[in-house]
Amino acid sequence: MRIHWPRRIFAQVLTAQVTITTGVMVLATGLFLAPLGSELDDQAMRRALSIAQTTAADPDLARELVATRPDPRGPVQADAERIRTATGALYIVVMDTRGVRWSHTNAAEIGRHVSTDPSRPLAGREVRGIDTGTLGRSARAKVPLRDADGRIVGAVSVGIAYDSVRGRLLGTIPGLLRYAGAALAVGVLAAVVASRRLRRRTHGVAFADISALLDEREAMLHGIREGVVACDRYGRIRLVNDEAGRLLGLDASAAGRAPAEVLPPGRTTDVLSGRVTGADLLAVSGGRVLIANRVATRDGGAVVTLRDRTELELLGRELDSTQGLLDALRAQDHEHANQLHTLRGLLELGRHEKAVEFVTEVASAHRASAEQIAERVHEPLLAALLVGKAAIAAERGVSLRVSAATLLPDAVVDPRDLVTVLGNLLDNALDATAERRRAEPFVEVELRAEGTTAVLRVSDTGPGVPPALRGEIFTDGWSTKLAPAAAAPRGRGIGLALVRRLAERYGGMARVTARAGGGAVFTVVLPEALAREDGAPVAPSAPLPTPSTPSTPLTAAGEPR
């Protein structure tokens, strides 16, 4: 007759559990009964050996054995009987090196030679076994007896009353079978309960369906272009798909560990740990801008999805740069239009010499400003950034000044990193200064070299940063600005976070302090950002300027004023 294996999971689990429980109980019973005899023998011999070792460790016993003669009323017999009564041993025999008893349960045996061979314990070896002596069958052990100098002066033999192993073994079988039956009943009941619960949880699906679902799940998790990190109820990572591993720099060893153990401190770690909640949270990890969403699961865990928006952020910043360039061009166009109108008026009035003088003055001013920036900032990208930001600052009614201490050689390892840092600092400084209406608002820039270290400092006359917020201002997604609707997809709070990550990547730091007279001072130190030419160190720049150090303000067109 063919036996059909059930198809549903709960039925398979129930059948398997009942079969396994029954088999285990039968096997356990057999394995318990088979070595029981040997276990009883070994237990009795170990007990006898322990008593013999304890007796032989008494220094007075060896001293009394050497100093006295065998006597039923002697000290050796008294000590041996005292120990035998306390331990429940059948007998304790103390013998000298000739094998003559000095103690025995039967006092008549004292002074006689022992009935078994004492050569092995007298030779310094411990002996144990099951044997038959004058008092019947016993589990016995013999150990050498040494004096204070370690010389063997005799031996100690201890016997334990030994009942029939067969009788004790047969006596345990009924109780053992009762326990086995009770355990089997409990196991079957537990299997039934577990199978019913499993049936509710699996909705009656078959193992083949689960295998297909798991294959589809693995293919989906590791094939999608979105990072997925699953955490259990204790906050430990359970799953990291390929994309999440790429974005966060994790591998299979992260499983079973808390996010704080495998990721550096930051917003990403806080989101994974559940310390920061919300939808579409911005985070920066390893120079990548991420959008994180955390959803709790019914078992107390959570699933965090991560979207890489680094390229989108870069495109957005390029768009901002383009918009800034357009603003600068518009400002210059406005100023050039005014200059053309002035020139036209001079020509219509016939003031040709004055017109030539005006054109020469304007051209000289533009050329002098460009040459001045080029003399202080030798890196073309940074110099161009300063000229463009000066035009935007003038359009917003803010004066952009270049500190007299500014001196940056053309030895920048990666100019794009410095453009990112300086551009973000200038954008934040211009926003803060323009929002606060005060007389002569300005932003001052200082770029200098200290060996191979680049130091960037931007100060403004804005509202400043309260001391309590200076540690949070570089956090991912932190911002005091309200993003407009058009900028909502990009969000806020990324610029300063990128500045800090770039500084940390160089092994430097970014900090904000208060400016004397009101405002904020952002300082970024980038070690090894400058290259050495021909092995010679980069010459250090001038010392930090004091409040009286003059700076050069730039107009929208870039000329000093």
C-alpha positions in Angstrom: 0.0 0.0 0.0 1.4 3.4 -1.1 1.7 6.0 1.6 0.8 9.5 0.5 2.9 12.3 2.1 0.6 15.3 2.9 0.9 18.4 0.7 0.0 21.2 3.1 2.7 22.6 5.4 0.9 22.2 8.7 0.1 18.5 7.9 3.7 17.8 6.9 5.0 19.5 10.1 2.5 17.6 12.3 3.4 14.2 10.7 7.1 14.9 10.9 7.0 16.1 14.5 5.0 13.1 15.7 7.3 10.7 13.9 10.4 12.5 15.2 9.1 12.7 18.7 8.3 9.0 18.8 11.6 8.0 17.3 13.6 10.3 19.7 11.8 8.9 22.7 12.5 5.3 21.7 16.1 6.0 20.9 16.6 8.0 24.1 15.1 5.2 26.2 17.4 2.6 24.5 20.5 4.8 24.8 19.7 5.5 28.5 19.2 1.8 29.4 22.2 0.5 27.5 25.0 2.3 29.3 23.2 2.5 32.7 25.1 -0.5 34.1 28.5 1.0 33.2 27.4 4.4 34.6 26.4 2.8 37.9 29.8 1.0 38.1 31.7 4.2 37.2 29.7 6.3 39.7 30.5 3.9 42.5 34.2 3.6 41.7 34.5 7.4 41.4 32.9 7.8 44.8 35.3 5.3 46.4 38.3 7.0 44.7 37.2 10.4 46.0 37.0 9.0 49.6 40.4 7.3 49.3 42.0 10.5 48.0 40.5 12.6 50.8 41.7 10.1 53.4 45.2 9.9 52.0 45.5 13.7 52.0 45.3 13.8 55.8 49.0 14.4 56.9 48.3 13.0 60.4 47.4 9.6 59.0 50.9 9.1 57.4 52.6 10.3 60.5 50.6 8.0 62.8 51.2 5.0 60.4 55.0 5.5 60.7 55.0 6.3 64.4 52.7 3.5 65.8 52.1 -0.2 65.4 48.9 -1.8 64.0 46.4 -1.8 66.9 42.5 -2.0 66.9 42.6 0.9 69.4 45.4 2.8 67.6 45.0 6.3 66.1 45.1 5.0 62.5 42.0 2.8 63.2 40.3 5.6 64.9 40.8 8.1 62.1 39.8 5.5 59.4 36.6 4.6 61.2 35.7 8.2 61.8 36.0 8.9 58.0 34.1 5.7 57.1 31.2 6.6 59.4 31.1 10.2 58.0 31.2 9.1 54.3 29.1 5.9 54.5 31.8 3.7 53.0 31.7 -0.1 53.4 35.3 -0.1 54.6 38.5 2.0 54.8 41.7 0.0 55.0 45.1 1.7 55.7 48.1 -0.6 55.0 51.8 -0.1 55.3 54.4 -0.8 52.5 54.3 -4.6 53.3 50.5 -4.8 52.7 49.6 -5.2 56.4 46.3 -3.7 57.5 46.4 -1.0 60.1 42.7 -0.4 60.0 39.6 -2.4 59.0 35.9 -2.5 59.6 36.4 -5.9 61.2 39.0 -5.2 64.0 40.2 -8.9 63.8 41.7 -8.2 60.3 44.1 -5.6 61.7 47.7 -6.8 61.5 46.9 -9.2 58.7 48.0 -9.0 55.1 45.4 -7.6 52.6 43.5 -10.1 50.5 44.3 -8.4 47.2 47.5 -7.3 45.5 48.7 -3.9 46.9 51.7 -3.5 44.6 50.2 -0.9 42.2 49.1 1.7 44.8 52.4 1.1 46.7 54.1 1.9 43.4 52.4 5.3 43.3 49.4 4.5 41.0 45.8 4.9 41.8 43.6 1.8 41.3 39.8 1.5 41.0 37.5 -1.4 40.1 34.7 -3.8 41.0 36.0 -6.7 43.1 35.0 -9.2 45.8 36.8 -9.2 49.1 36.3 -10.3 52.7 33.1 -8.1 53.0 31.7 -9.2 49.7 31.4 -7.5 46.3 32.2 -3.8 46.4 33.4 -0.9 44.3 36.9 -0.2 45.5 39.7 2.3 45.0 43.3 2.3 46.2 45.6 5.3 46.4 49.2 5.7 47.7 49.7 7.2 51.1 52.6 9.7 51.2 54.4 11.4 54.1 55.2 15.2 54.3 58.4 14.6 52.1 56.4 12.8 49.4 57.7 9.3 50.2 55.2 6.4 49.9 54.7 5.0 53.4 51.6 2.9 52.6 48.3 2.9 50.8 44.6 3.6 51.5 41.9 1.2 50.2 38.2 2.3 50.2 35.2 0.1 49.4 31.6 1.1 48.6 28.7 -1.3 49.1 27.7 -2.3 45.6 24.1 -3.5 45.0 23.3 -5.6 42.0 23.4 -3.5 38.8 20.9 -5.8 37.2 18.4 -5.3 40.0 18.8 -1.5 40.0 18.6 -1.4 36.2 15.3 -3.4 36.1 13.9 -1.3 38.9 14.4 1.9 36.8 12.6 0.6 33.6 9.0 1.1 34.8 9.6 4.7 35.9 11.6 5.4 32.7 8.8 4.1 30.5 6.2 6.3 32.4 8.4 9.4 31.8 8.9 8.4 28.2 5.2 8.0 27.6 4.4 11.3 29.3 7.1 13.1 27.2 5.7 11.5 24.1 2.2 12.7 24.9 3.4 16.2 25.6 5.5 16.2 22.3 2.5 15.1 20.2 0.2 17.7 21.9 2.8 20.4 21.2 3.2 19.3 17.6 -0.6 19.6 17.1 -0.7 23.1 18.6 2.3 24.2 16.5 0.8 22.8 13.3 -2.5 24.6 13.9 -0.6 27.9 14.5 1.5 27.2 11.5 -1.6 26.6 9.4 -3.0 30.0 10.3 0.3 31.7 9.6 1.0 30.1 6.3 -2.6 30.3 5.1 -2.5 26.6 4.0 0.2 27.1 1.3 2.5 24.2 0.3 6.2 23.9 0.6 6.6 24.2 -3.1 4.7 27.5 -3.0 7.0 28.8 -0.3 10.0 27.9 -2.2 8.7 29.8 -5.3 7.8 32.8 -3.1 11.3 32.9 -1.6 13.0 32.7 -5.0 10.8 35.5 -6.2 11.6 37.5 -3.1 15.3 37.1 -3.5 15.2 38.0 -7.1 13.1 41.1 -6.4 15.2 42.3 -3.4 18.5 41.9 -5.1 17.3 43.1 -8.5 15.6 46.4 -7.7 17.6 49.6 -7.9 16.5 50.7 -4.4 18.3 49.8 -1.2 16.4 47.7 1.4 17.5 47.1 4.9 15.4 45.0 7.3 15.8 45.1 11.1 14.4 42.8 13.7 12.5 43.9 16.9 15.8 44.3 18.7 17.2 46.7 16.2 19.6 44.3 14.6 20.0 44.1 10.8 18.4 41.0 9.3 18.7 41.7 5.6 20.7 43.9 3.3 20.1 43.7 -0.4 22.7 44.4 -3.1 21.8 48.0 -3.6 21.8 48.8 0.1 25.1 47.2 0.4 26.5 49.4 -2.4 25.0 52.6 -0.9 26.0 52.0 2.7 29.2 49.9 2.1 27.8 46.9 3.9 28.3 43.2 3.3 26.9 39.9 4.7 28.8 40.3 7.9 26.4 43.2 8.9 23.6 40.7 9.5 22.8 40.2 13.2 24.5 43.5 14.2 23.1 46.9 15.2 23.4 49.7 12.6 25.6 51.7 15.0 28.1 48.9 14.9 28.6 48.8 11.2 27.9 52.4 10.2 29.5 55.7 11.3 27.4 58.1 13.4 25.0 60.2 11.4 21.5 60.6 10.1 21.6 57.4 8.2 22.4 55.4 11.3 19.7 57.3 13.2 17.1 56.5 10.5 18.0 52.8 10.5 17.9 52.7 14.3 14.5 54.4 14.4 15.8 57.5 16.3 14.7 59.7 13.5 11.2 59.2 11.9 9.4 60.7 9.0 8.9 60.4 5.3 11.5 61.0 2.6 14.2 61.7 5.1 17.4 63.2 3.6 20.7 61.5 4.6 24.3 61.6 3.5 26.3 58.4 3.5 29.8 58.1 2.1 29.3 61.2 -0.1 26.0 59.9 -1.4 22.7 61.8 -0.9 20.0 59.3 0.1 16.2 59.4 0.6 15.3 57.1 3.4 11.8 55.8 4.5 11.3 53.6 7.5 8.2 51.4 7.8 7.5 49.3 11.0 6.5 45.6 10.6 4.0 43.7 12.7 6.7 41.7 14.5 8.2 44.9 16.0 11.0 45.2 13.4 11.2 47.7 10.5 12.1 47.9 6.8 14.1 50.9 5.6 14.2 51.8 1.9 17.0 53.9 0.5 17.0 55.8 -2.8 20.1 57.2 -4.3 19.6 60.7 -5.4 23.2 61.8 -5.7 23.0 62.3 -9.4 19.7 64.2 -9.0 21.3 66.3 -6.3 24.3 67.0 -8.6 22.0 68.0 -11.4 20.0 70.2 -9.1 23.2 71.9 -7.9 24.3 72.3 -11.5 20.9 73.9 -12.2 21.5 76.2 -9.2 24.9 77.1 -10.6 23.4 77.8 -14.0 20.7 79.9 -12.3 23.3 81.8 -10.4 25.3 82.4 -13.6 22.1 83.7 -15.2 21.5 86.0 -12.2 25.1 87.2 -12.5 24.8 87.8 -16.2 21.5 89.6 -15.7 23.1 91.8 -13.1 26.0 92.5 -15.4 23.7 93.2 -18.2 21.8 95.7 -16.1 25.0 97.4 -15.1 26.4 97.4 -18.7 23.1 98.9 -19.9 23.5 101.8 -17.5 27.1 102.2 -18.7 26.0 102.2 -22.3 23.3 104.7 -21.6 25.9 106.9 -19.9 28.2 106.5 -22.9 25.5 107.3 -25.4 24.6 110.5 -23.5 28.1 111.6 -23.5 28.4 111.0 -27.2 25.1 112.9 -27.9 26.4 115.8 -25.9 29.5 115.9 -27.9 31.7 115.0 -24.8 33.9 112.7 -26.8 36.9 113.0 -24.6 34.8 112.4 -21.5 33.3 109.3 -23.2 36.7 107.9 -24.0 37.8 108.5 -20.4 34.7 106.8 -19.1 35.2 103.7 -21.3 38.9 103.5 -20.3 38.0 103.7 -16.6 35.3 101.0 -16.8 37.6 98.7 -18.7 40.5 99.3 -16.3 38.3 98.6 -13.3 37.2 95.2 -14.7 40.7 94.3 -15.7 42.1 95.4 -12.3 39.5 93.3 -10.4 40.2 90.2 -12.4 43.9 90.6 -12.0 43.5 91.2 -8.3 41.5 88.0 -7.7 43.9 86.0 -10.0 46.8 87.3 -7.9 45.3 86.0 -4.6 43.4 82.9 -5.9 45.5 81.1 -8.5 42.9 78.3 -9.0 40.8 79.4 -12.0 37.6 77.6 -10.8 37.7 79.2 -7.4 38.4 82.6 -8.9 35.6 82.3 -11.3 33.3 81.2 -8.5 34.1 84.3 -6.5 33.5 86.6 -9.5 30.1 85.0 -10.2 29.1 85.1 -6.5 30.1 88.7 -6.3 27.6 89.6 -9.0 24.8 87.6 -7.3 25.6 89.2 -3.9 25.4 92.7 -5.5 22.1 91.8 -7.0 20.8 90.9 -3.5 22.2 94.1 -1.9 25.1 92.3 -0.2 28.8 93.2 -0.6 31.2 90.2 -1.2 34.6 90.9 0.2 37.9 89.0 -0.3 40.1 89.1 2.8 43.5 90.7 2.5 44.9 87.4 4.0 43.6 85.4 1.0 46.4 83.6 -0.9 45.8 80.2 -2.4 48.4 78.7 -4.8 47.5 76.8 -8.0 48.3 73.5 -6.3 44.8 72.2 -5.5 44.5 68.4 -5.7 40.8 68.4 -6.6 39.4 71.9 -7.3 35.8 70.6 -7.5 35.8 69.7 -3.8 36.9 73.2 -2.9 34.3 74.6 -5.3 31.6 72.5 -3.5 32.7 73.6 -0.1 33.1 77.3 -0.9 29.9 77.4 -3.0 27.8 76.0 -0.3 29.3 78.3 2.4 28.8 81.3 0.2 25.2 80.3 -0.6 24.3 79.9 3.0 26.1 83.2 4.0 24.4 85.2 1.2 20.9 83.8 2.2 21.5 84.6 5.9 22.9 88.1 5.2 20.2 89.0 2.7 17.4 87.9 5.1 18.6 90.2 7.8 18.2 93.8 6.9 21.0 95.9 8.3 23.4 98.7 7.2 26.1 97.6 4.8 25.6 93.9 4.9 28.6 91.9 3.6 30.1 88.5 3.3 33.9 88.1 3.6 35.8 85.2 2.1 39.3 84.0 3.1 41.2 81.3 1.3 44.7 80.4 2.4 47.3 77.6 2.5 49.1 76.2 5.4 51.6 73.8 3.9 49.5 71.3 2.1 46.4 72.2 4.1 43.7 74.5 2.6 41.8 76.7 5.0 38.5 78.2 3.9 36.7 80.8 6.0 33.4 82.6 5.2 32.0 85.2 7.6 28.8 87.1 7.3 26.7 89.8 9.0 23.6 87.7 9.2 21.8 86.6 12.4 24.5 84.1 13.3 24.1 80.5 14.7 23.1 80.0 18.4 25.6 78.0 20.4 23.0 75.3 21.0 22.6 74.7 17.3 26.2 74.8 16.2 26.5 71.0 16.5 23.3 70.3 14.6 23.7 72.7 11.7 26.0 70.2 9.8 23.5 67.3 10.3 21.9 65.8 7.2 18.5 67.4 6.5 18.8 70.1 9.1 17.8 73.5 7.9 16.2 76.7 9.2 14.9 77.5 5.7 11.5 76.7 4.4 11.9 75.0 1.0 9.6 76.5 -1.7 7.2 74.2 -3.5 9.4 74.2 -6.6 12.4 73.0 -4.5 10.5 70.5 -2.5 11.7 67.5 -4.4 15.3 68.4 -3.7 14.7 69.3 0.0 17.0 71.3 2.3 19.8 70.6 4.7 22.2 68.9 2.3 24.8 71.7 1.6 26.4 71.9 5.0 26.2 68.2 5.5 28.2 67.7 2.3 30.7 70.3 3.5 31.3 68.3 6.7 31.5 65.0 4.9 34.1 66.4 2.5 36.1 67.8 5.4 36.0 64.5 7.2 37.0 62.7 4.0 40.2 64.8 3.9 40.8 64.2 7.6 39.9 67.8 8.5 37.0 69.5 10.1 34.2 72.1 9.6 32.9 74.3 12.4 30.9 77.5 12.9 31.6 80.3 15.4 30.3 83.7 16.2 31.6 86.8 14.4 32.5 89.8 16.4 29.8 92.4 15.9 27.2 89.8 15.0 27.0 87.1 12.4 28.6 83.7 11.8 32.0 82.5 10.8 32.3 79.1 9.0 35.8 77.6 8.9 36.7 74.4 6.9 40.1 72.8 7.2 41.1 70.4 4.4 44.5 68.7 5.1 46.4 67.4 2.1 44.1 69.3 -0.3 47.1 71.1 -1.8 49.9 69.3 -3.7 53.6 69.8 -3.3 55.5 70.9 -6.3 58.8 69.1 -7.0 58.8 67.8 -3.4 59.0 71.3 -2.0 56.4 72.3 0.7 53.7 74.8 -0.2 54.6 78.2 1.3 52.3 79.1 4.1 50.1 82.1 3.7 49.9 85.2 5.8 48.6 84.9 9.4 45.0 85.2 10.2 43.7 88.8 9.8 42.7 90.9 12.7 39.5 92.9 12.8 41.5 95.8 11.5 42.9 93.9 8.5 41.3 95.5 5.4 39.4 93.4 2.9 38.6 94.2 -0.7 34.8 94.6 -1.5 33.7 93.6 -5.0 30.8 95.1 -6.9 28.5 93.1 -9.2 30.9 93.5 -12.1 33.8 92.4 -9.9 35.6 95.8 -9.6 36.8 97.2 -6.3 34.8 100.0 -4.9 
